[in-house]
Amino acid sequence: MPGYISRDAAIDKMRSLRSDFKAKNDWDSGYDTAIAEAFEHIKRVPVVDVQPIVRCKDCRYAHNLSDTMVYCKYFGCGAMSPNDFCSRGKSEAMQNDE
């Protein structure tokens, strides 16, 4: 399974590394050139259209029946596995995202 990271997070990490190297006085102009090239490569990486998955056990529409079953109040369907998910899932943190 591929791991996805934010392009901005990758660039922030590179900036952090640059600062760390400079703070340790372990720096020369070659590092600046290499990091500038790395920034440009990261900026050109294609973005992937991904959405976070909300598992049934974490969904605000789920009613926990037990540790192994939840009932979906959105669809009114029968018992679901807590690890199932769907395109309508909303976590409590997403409550204001409607």
Secondary structure as GFF3:
##gff-version 3
##sequence-region A 1 98
A	DSSP	alpha_helix	7	23	.	.	.	ID=ss1
A	DSSP	alpha_helix	29	44	.	.	.	ID=ss2
A	DSSP	three_ten_helix	56	58	.	.	.	ID=ss3
A	DSSP	beta_strand	62	64	.	.	.	ID=ss4
A	DSSP	beta_strand	70	72	.	.	.	ID=ss5
A	DSSP	beta_strand	79	80	.	.	.	ID=ss6
A	DSSP	three_ten_helix	92	94	.	.	.	ID=ss7
###
